[in-house]
Amino acid sequence: MKLFASFLFTLIFSALFAQQPKSPKLIVGIVVDQMCYEYLYRYQAKFGEGGFKLLMNKGTNCRTTNYNYIPTFTGPGHASIYTGTTPNNHGIVGNDWHDRTTGKSINCVEDSLVETVGSTSAYGLFSPRNLKANTITDQLKMTYPNSKVISMSIKNRGAILPGGHLSNGSYWYDFMTGKFISSTFFMNELPKWVNDFNDKDQMTSYMGKEWTTYFDISTYTESGPDNTPYEVLLPKKTTPTFPYNLLEMSEGGLAPNLFTYTPFCDTYLTDFAIASLDAEKLGKDNQTDFLCISYSSPDAIGHAFGPQSIEIEDTYIRLDRDIEKLLKSLNEKVGKGEYTLFITADHAVVPVPQYLIDNKLPGGYFFLDNNMSDLRAKVTAKYGADIILNETNLNIYLNYERLDSLKLNKKEVARFVADEIQEWENVKQVFTAERLQHAPSDGEWMDMVRKGFHWKESGDVIFILEPGFLDKHTDTEKSRKGTSHGSAFSYDTHVPLLWYGKNIPAQEVFRSIDITDIAATLVHLLYLQQPSALTGKPIIEILK
């Protein structure tokens, strides 16, 4: 009995205090929400020497990195980066989807079983419970329980999905108070360091400023003119132009939400990440820790102003300085050469379709309401009732109860709906759930849809649009401003991937790399078992 107890103690001691051979003290994973690959080069002349340029020149630059599934949204992107697999395995098929159990739309990290920690708002009612696969951060914690995993973002999904199920602390932004919060899935109260950071009320301080361009606006020749018809008007603005008087614009309680449309929100998150280094003692012991940071404001700004705007260029010029600030802190607090960092994006973005139209380029708008009304009329004429339950993310959900009451065959109805949709102008391809689950792949577009499909959360019919087209509900002046993402085309799938730090060679890699290969590479940098559903392949050039 004593021998068994001694053996058990040795196993536990080894799990708690063993260190992976040659592993860095800290892994830093950075995801920039809505970053196009080209930004690294288009804005390079205005970058400093210690941010993106340093990573590109001294690290590994994987120049042909793409998403290998659709939809290319924030939730699936973060889940795929950290699980090393696609939505058909990890289950995060969108930022939201139709939940057949409740009959309502559900957010990808929504959780009614938890409570907000750090606020009285409902912005904390979230967790990774819907994530069906383990993350690389989960795998690290399971193998080495003494490791720390800390994740943070402005968006809840940007913090929750990277941190995984075993995170020591996942924190996101409360749109009611402008402070960082969490949920009872992770903790019962915020750590002192988070409360101390929140007490500084930096959001209010930033919103008392004016957002002007970092450099003289006349030098922003990499972008279009400041005043264009393609950009959304923020509150109190009559034109989408600099400067932005944030104090004036935030009157009436708008400050917490409006803050996320400024690059100062990235600086706020950077300061929070730096605060976590000392407070959580990341990289300070003999066990590798993991810090996950997701910058959300580039997405908010990109949606509103588009990739040709001066606003988005200035955002990345300032983000470059934030990355430099973070790297300097990592060198000081963890040690130069003691950490490994990667930076990528959860998706890129399509140019504003109205801009494409005006410049005689392929692309435009697909207006859902008229098409869906026509579809409902046709299925009603054929079957005697409207059997369309909902449409979300170009997924058509059929009403199973109505199909059963009318004794209709679900597969036959789905095929009829698919045939009707295929006739719509600017629809590229249509797929039924049956075809995605059982038919052999007939091309790359079907393969990308299949990898983004999970039978429980996805619809019965899924369709994709032609390149450059963006779905909107109705044709209004407002709907033709700003832009979005989600397609299978390179303007949405092609993203940066930079590696830097310990064990990372200085090189450029031009071969095709899938986003799921990030976690597969981390497996070998950390000497771990593969996460449960991993399908990515390691980037060999980094591991040689």
ZAGUMI-276512 format. One record per residue: residue in one letter; x, y, z of N, C-alpha, C in turn. Coordinates in steps of 0.05 Angstrom, whole numbers, plus 5000, padded with zeros to 4 digits. Layout:
<nodes>
aXYZXYZXYZ;...
</nodes>
This chain:
<nodes>
m501749765000500050005000501750255000;k503950255017505750485018507150524991;l507850294978509150314952507350444931;f504750364932502750484913502450784919;a502250854945501951134952504251294942;s506651184946509151324937509051364907;f508251154892508151164863506051374854;l503751384867501651574861502651854865;f504051904888505152174894507052254872;t508752064863510652134842509352214816;l507152074809505652144785504552424787;i503252484810501952744813504152964813;f506352914828508453114829509553164801;s509952954785511052984758509153144741;a506553094743504553244727504553534734;l504853594760504653874769507154034763;f509453904763511954064762513853994739;a513053794723514853724701514653944680;q516753994665516854184644517454054618;q516054144596516554024570519354094562;p520853914549523553974541523554194519;k525354384523525854594504523454774499;s521354754515518954914511519455194521;p518055394509518255674519516855694546;k517555904560516255954586513356044582;l512856174559510156284554509556274524;i507156184517506156214490504156444490;v504456624471502556844468501156814441;g498556774442497056754418495457004413;i495857134391494457384385492757344360;v490157404362488357404339487357684335;v487657784311486558054304483958004289;d481858114299479158074287478958244261;q478758104239478358224212480958354202;m483058204200485658304189486258174162;c486358334141487158244115490158204114;y491058004099493857944096495358194085;e494158334066495458554053496158784071;y494758804094495359034112498259034121;l499458804124502258784132504058934112;y503258934087504959054066503959334058;r501359364057500259624048500959854067;y500959784093501459994113504359984124;q505959814113508659764124510360014127;a510160194109511860434110511260604135;k508960574146508160724170508460564196;f509260314194509660154218512360234230;g512560204257515160244270516859994266;e519260004279521159784275520759554295;g519059604316518859404337516259254339;g514459284319511959154319511758944297;f509858984278509558794256512058754240;k513658964236516158934220518058744234;l518258764260520058594275519158304272;l516658254275515657974272516157874244;m515758034224516157954196519057904190;n520858064201523758044194525257844211;k524357804235525857634254524357364260;g521957334249520457094255519756944229;t517856764231516856614208514256734198;n514256814172511956934160510756734140;c508456624149507056424132505156584113;r505956614089504756814071502356714056;t501756454057499456344043497756184063;t496756324083495156204104492156264098;n490556064097487756094091485955934109;y483456024112481355864124480455664104;n479955414114479355194097476455104100;y474655284109471855224112470355494111;i467755474110466055704114463855624135;p462755824150463056114146465456224160;t466656434148468956564160468056794179;f467156704202466256894223468156874248;t467657054267469357074290469256824308;g466856724314466656484331468056244319;p467256164295468655934283471655974280;g472456224273475356274270476956224295;h476056334317477556294342477455994350;a475155874347474955584354476855414337;s477055474311478655314293481655354298;i482455604304485255654311486155494334;y484555484355485455364380484755064383;t482754964368482254674369483854524347;g484654674327486154544305484354384287;t481754444287479854304270477654494260;t475854404244473854564231471154534245;p469254714238466654714252465154454252;n465454284231464054024230464953854253;n467253914266468153764289467853914315;h468554174316468354324341465554444346;g463854454326461054524330460354824330;i462354994328461855284327461455364298;v459055344288458455374259457855654251;g457855844270457356124265457656284290;n457356544288457156704313454556644327;d452656564312450056484323448756284303;w446756144312445255964295442455924307;h440755794291438055734301438055484318;d437155514342437055284361434255154359;r434154914349431554784345430154714372;t431754684393430554614419428954844430;t430055094429428655324440427055474419;g427655424393426355574372427455864369;k429755914381430856184380433656174369;s434656414362437456444354439256424379;i441456284378443256254401446056354393;n447256504411449956584408451856354412;c454156344398455856114399457056054427;v457156264444458156214471456056274493;e453556294484451356344503451056114523;d450456184548450155974569448256074590;s445955964591443956054611444455934639;l446455764641446955634667449055784684;v450156004673452256154687451156424694;e452656564711452056844719454457024713;t453857284710455957474705457657514730;v460257534727462157584749463457854743;g463058054761464358314758462458524749;s459858464745457858654736455058544742;t453158724741450358634743449058604716;s450558644695449458634668449258344659;a447858304636447658034624449857974605;y451858144603454058104584456057884594;g455557774617457257554626456057274624;l453757254612452356994612453356824589;f455956764590457256614568459356424578;s459856214562461856014570462655864545;p464555674546465355514523463655254522;r461355244535459854994536459054884509;n458655064489457854974462460154864446;l462554904455464954804440465254504445;k465154354423464954064425467753924425;a469854074422472553954421474454104440;n476553964448478554084466480254284450;t481154484463483054674451485954594458;i487854724445490654674452491154774480;t489754974489490055074516488854864536;d486654734529485654514546487754294548;q488954224525490854004525493254074542;l494154324542496354404559495654374588;k493154454596492354434624491954144633;m490953984615490553694622493153554626;t495153624610497753494612499453604634;y499353864637500954004658499054184674;p497654074694495654234709496754494722;n499354504726500554744738500854974718;s500554914693500555134673498255324678;k498755574670496555774671495655844643;v493055864639491955964614490256204621;i490956434609489356684612488556774585;s486056844581485056934555483457184559;m483557364538482157624540481557734513;s479357884512478458014487476358214494;i475658384475473358554478470858384473;k470858214453468558034448468657794467;n466357714476466257474494467357234480;r466557184455467456944441470456954435;g471557194432474357224427476057154451;a474857164475476257094499475756804507;i473256714504472356464515473356224498;l473156234472473856004456476855944456;p478656154455481556094457482255974484;g481156084506481855984533480855704538;g478855624523477855344526476255304552;h476055044559474354964581475854974608;l478554974608480054954632481655214639;s480855434626482255684630482355764659;n484655884667484855994694483456254697;g482956384674481556634674481056734646;s478456754639477656864613476057124618;y476857344605475757604611474957744585;w472657874585471758024562470358284571;y469558444552468658724557465658724563;d465058884583462258934591461259184577;f459459164558458559394543456759574559;m456159494584454559674601456459854618;t458659744627460459894645463159974633;g463859844611466559894599468759754614;k468159554631470159414647470359124638;f472358994647472758704641471258534661;i469858334651468258154667468857864659;s467557674674467757394667465057264674;s465056994676462656854684463256644705;t461156544718461556344739462456074727;f462556044701463855804690466755794698;f468056024700470856044705471556114734;m469956264747470656364774468156474787;n468356514813466156634829466456934834;e468957024832469457314835471957384819;l472157634811474457724796476957734814;p479257674803481757704819482157994825;k483758044846484258324854485558484832;w487258364816488658514796486758614774;v484658454768482658534749480958764760;n480158744785478658964798480359214799;d482859184805484659424806484859554778;f485059394758485159504731482559644724;n480259514730477659634724477259894739;d478359914763477960154779479360404767;k481160354749482560584736480660714715;d478560574707476560694689477860824664;q479660674651481060784628479160844605;m476960694603475160744581474161034581;t473361124605472361394607474461604600;s476961544608479161724602479561744572;y479561514558479961514529477661654515;m475261624525472961744511472762044516;g474562144532474762434535476662564515;k477762394497479662494478478462534450;e480162614432479462634404481062434388;w479762294370481162104352481962254327;t484562314325485662434301487662224289;t488562264265490362074253493162094267;y494461874268497061854281499162024267;f499062014241500762184224498962394210;d500262584197498662784182496962644162;i494362714161492462564145493162584115;s494662784107495362814079497262594070;t498562454089500462254082499161974079;y496661954084495261694083494461624055;t496561604038496061554010495561254004;e495861084024495260794020492260744020;s490660944028487760904030486361094011;g483761074010482161253994481761514008;p479961683997479461944010478061914036;d478262114053477162094080474062084079;n472962234061469962254060468962104035;t467761874040466661714018463761634025;p462261554005459461464010459261184020;y461561044024461560764031461760714061;e461960924077462560904105460060974123;v459860834145457760874164458261134180;l456061274186456261504203456061424233;l458061494249457861444278456261664291;p455261624315453561824328454662104328;k452962294323453562584324455362674300;k455862494281457462564258455762624234;t456362824219454962884194456462784169;t459062724173460762604153462562394166;p463362184151465161984163468062074161;t468762284174471362404171472662474198;f475362494197476862584220476662884223;p476862984248477262844273474662744285;y474862554304472562454318472662554347;n470862734354470762844381469162644398;l470662474411469462244426467762334449;l468562544463467062644486464262734477;e464162884455461662984445459962754434;m461262564420459762344408458662144428;s459862134452458961944472456862044491;e455762274486453662384503451262194502;g449862174525447462004526448061714532;g450361664545450961394553452061214531;l453061334509453961174486456861084489;a458261194509461161154511462060864510;p460960684527461960404528461860264501;n459660304486459460184459461160324439;l461160584439462660744419465660694422;f466560644447469360594452470460374435;t468860174429469859944413470260014384;y469260244375469660344348472160524346;t473860514366476260684366478760504369;p481060584359483460424363484460434392;f483460614408484260634436483360384451;c481260254441480360004453482459784451;d484059784430486259594427488459654448;t488959914453490959984473490059904501;y487459934506486159854531486659554536;l486159394515486559104517489459034521;t491259174507494159134509495059184538;d494059404550494759464578493759244597;f491359134591490258924607492058674605;a492958614581494658384577497258414592;i498458654590500958704604500558674634;a498358774644497758754673497558464682;s496558284664496358004671499057864674;l501057964660503657834661504757814689;d504758034703505758044731503757924750;a501257994747499157914766498857604767;e498957484743498657194742501357044741;k503557204742506257084742506656904718;l505757004695505956844670508856824661;g509756574655512456524647514556554668;k513756534694515556584716516556324729;d515356094722516255844735517255654714;n517555404722518655204703516655074685;q514155184685512055064669510955264649;t510655184624509655364603506855454608;d506455724605503755844608502855934580;f500256014579499156084553497456344557;l498056554542496556804543495156834515;c492556854515490956884491489857164490;i490457314469489457594466488057614439;s485657724439484157764414483258054412;y484358194391483658474387481158494370;s479058604382476458614369475758874354;s476959094362476259354350476759374320;p478959254310479259264281476859164265;d475358974277472958864264470759074264;a470259194288468159394289468759624270;i471259714270471959944253471959854223;g472859614218472759514190469959484179;h468159384196465359354187464259634180;a464859834196463660094192464860244169;f467460224165468860404146469960254122;g470559994124471559844101474559854098;p475659664082478559634081480059854065;q478560024051479860244037479960504053;s478960504077478660744093481160834107;i481361094112483461204129483161104157;e480661074166480160984194481460704199;i481160524180482360264184485360274182;e486460434165489360464163490460574190;d489160784200490160894225489960694248;t487860534248487560324268489860134268;y490860054245493059864243495759994249;i495960254242498460394250498660404281;r496460454294496460464323496660184336;l495459984323495659714333498559624331;d499959704311502859644308504359744332;r503759984342505060084366504259934391;d501759834392500959674414502359404415;i502759284391504259034390507159084399;e508359304391511059374400511159404430;k509159534441509059574470508859304484;l507259124474506958854486509558704484;l510858704461513358564458515558664478;k515658924482517559034501516958934529;s514458924536513658824563514358524565;l513858374544514558084545517558054549;n519158214535522058194538522958254567;e521658454578522358544606521358344627;k518958244624517658094645518057794643;v518257694618518657404614521457344605;g522557524590525357494580525457454550;k527257604538527657584509528557304502;g527257174483527956904476526756694493;e525056774512523856574531520956524524;y519756664505516956634498516756584468;t514456464460513856434432511156564427;l510956714405508556864399507656804370;f505056774367503956774340501756974337;i501457084313499357284308497957214282;t495357204282493757144259491157294260;a489257224244486557354244484357144242;d482057214252479757024251478357024224;h478957224208477857244181478957504169;a478557544144479157804132476557944125;v476358074101473858224095473658284066;v471158304056470658374028470658684026;p471758794004471359084000468459164001;v467859404007465059494008463759433980;p461659273979460659193953459759433935;q458759643948457959873932460460003919;y462759983932465260073920465959903896;l465459643898465959463875464159533852;i461659583858459659653837460459903823;d461160113839461860373827464360363811;n466160173817468660153802468659923781;k466159833775465759633754467259373759;l467459293785468659043793466558843800;p467158583798465158373805464358403834;g461758383838460758403866458258563868;g457058563891454558713895453158613920;y450458633919448858563943446858353935;f446258173954444257973952442158033974;f439758123966437758203986435957973993;l436157894018434857644027431857664029;d430757884038427857894045426157834020;n426757953997425157903973425457613965;n427857513965428257233957426857043976;m427057094002425856914021422856924019;s421757154013418857184010417957023986;d419457033964418856883941418956583946;l421056503961421456213968419056113985;r418256264004416056184022413456154005;a413056333986410656313969410756063952;k413055983942413255753925412955493941;v414055473965413755233980410855213990;t409555443996406755434004404955343982;a405555433957403955353934404255053929;k406654943934407154663928406154473950;y406554563975405954373997403554464014;g402354684008399954774022400454914048;a403054954055403755094080406655194078;d407255394093409955504094411655324113;i413555174101415154994117417955094122;i418355364116420955484122420855604151;l422555504168422555594195424255844199;n426655854187428456084193430656084172;e431956314170434456334154436456474171;t438856354173441056484188443656414174;n445356614168447956564155447756404129;l445656464113445156314088444556024093;n443655954117442655694124439655704125;i438255524111435355504112434555274130;y432955344151432055144170429155074163;l428554814160425854724155424254684181;n421654714180419954674203419254374205;y420654234222420253944224417453864234;e416354014252413753954263411653974241;r411854184224409954214203410354004181;l412853934176413353714156412053454166;d412353394192411153154202408153154201;s406953384207403953404207402853374179;l404453464159403653444131404553184118;k406053014134407152764124408952804100;l410653004101412453074080415252954085;n416652874065419352764067421352994069;k422753014090424653234095426653254073;k427753034064429853044044428753144017;e426353054010425153143985424553443985;v423553534008422953824011425553984009;a427653894022430154034022431254053993;r430953833978431853843950430254043933;f427654053938425954253924426854533931;v427354593956428254853965430954923952;a432754723952435354763940435154833910;d433354693896433054743868431955023863;e430155113880429155383877431255593882;i432855553902434955743909437055763888;q437655533875439755533855439055703831;e436455763828435555943806435856233812;w436456303837436656583845439156703833;e438956953824441257083813443357133834;n445857083827448257123843448656913865;v447156693863447656463880449656283866;k451856213878453856043866453155753867;q452755643892452055363895450255333919;v448755113918446855043940447354753948;f447154703974447654433985445554364005;t444554114003442754014024444353884046;a443153864070444553724092445153434084;e443253314070443653034062446153004044;r446453184025448753174007451353224022;l451353404041453753464056454553234074;q452653084084453252874102453952614088;h452952564064453152304052454452294025;a454252504009455352493982458352543982;p459852413964462652473962463152763954;s465352873961465953143954466153183924;d464953393914465153443885466553703879;g468253803897469754043892470454193917;e472154393915473154533938470954693952;w469054803937466954963951465254783968;m464454553958462954363975464554273999;d467154233995468854144017468954354039;m469054604031469154824051466554844066;v464254814052461654814065461354574083;r462254344074462054094090463654124116;k466054244115467654284139466454484158;g464654654148463354844166460654764175;f459854514169457154414174457154224198;h455354264216454854074238451854024239;w451053764238448253694233446353824253;k447153854278445253954298444854254296;e446954404291446754694291446254814263;s447054674242446854794215444054744204;g443554884181440954864169440654614151;d438254594139437654374121438554424092;v438754684086439754764059441655004064;i443954984052445955194055446855294027;f446955554023447855653997450055864000;i451555893979453756083978453356263954;l454356513957454056713936456456733918;e456156873896458356913878460457103891;p462957093881465057263893464257563893;g464857693915464357983918461558053927;f459857863930457057923938456657893968;l455058073979454558074008451558064012;d450657894031447857874036446858084055;k444658214048443358414065440358344065;h438858434085435958374085434458544065;t434858804066433458984048435259184035;d434359304013435959493998435359774008;t437059874026436860154036439460294033;e439460554037441960704036443860604057;k442860544081444560454103445760184097;s444260004084445259734078447559734058;r447859954043450059964023452560104034;k452560144060454960264073456360044090;g458960064093460359864109460559604095;t461759404109462159144096462058924116;s462658674107462658444126464358224114;h463857974123465557744116463857494119;g465057264114463757014119463956814095;s465056904073464956744048467356554047;a467356394025469556204020471756324002;f471556583996473356703977475756833991;s477856863976480456943988480357204002;y478657393994478557644009477657604037;d476257374043475457314071477257104084;t478456934068479956704079482956744082;h484156924066487056964067487857154089;v489257054109489957214133492957194139;p493957384154496757364162497157134182;l499657034183500456854204503456894208;l504157014231506857074238507556924264;w509956804265511056674289513656814297;y514056834323516456974332517256874360;g519856874365520856814392522356564393;k522256434416523756194422523155974402;n525255854391525055624373523855704345;i523555964340522356044314524556154296;p524956034273527056134254526056374238;a527856534229527156764211526956654182;q524556664171524056554144521356634134;e520956604108518356634096517556364085;v515056284090513956034080511756104060;f511956004036510056074015508055854008;r508455614018506555404012503955444026;s501855314017499255354029499055234057;i498055384075497655304103494755354111;d493555164125490855194135490955314163;i488755454170488655574196488755364218;t487855124213487954914232490754804238;d492654894222495454804226496854944249;i495655154259496855304282496955124306;a494655014314494654844338496354594334;a496354484309497954254303500954304307;t501754554301504554634305505154664335;l503254784349503654834378503954564393;v502654354383502854094395505754014398;h507354064377510153984377511954184391;l511254444390512754634406512554594436;l510154474444509654434472509854134480;y510453964461510753674467508253564480;l506053604467503453524478502153304460;q500253164472498453004456496753184439;q495853094416494053254400491353304414;p490253544412487553584422485553394409;s483253354422481453134416480653104387;a480053324373478953304345480853424325;l483453464331485253604314485453464286;t485253634265485653534238487753684223;g488853894234490954054221493653904220;k495454004204498053884201500154084210;p502253984224504354174234505854314211;i506554564217508154714198511054634202;i511954454184514554324187516854524188;e516654734172518754924169519455054196;i517455074214517955194240519354994258;l518854744254519754534273522454414266;k523554484243526154364235528354464252;
</nodes>
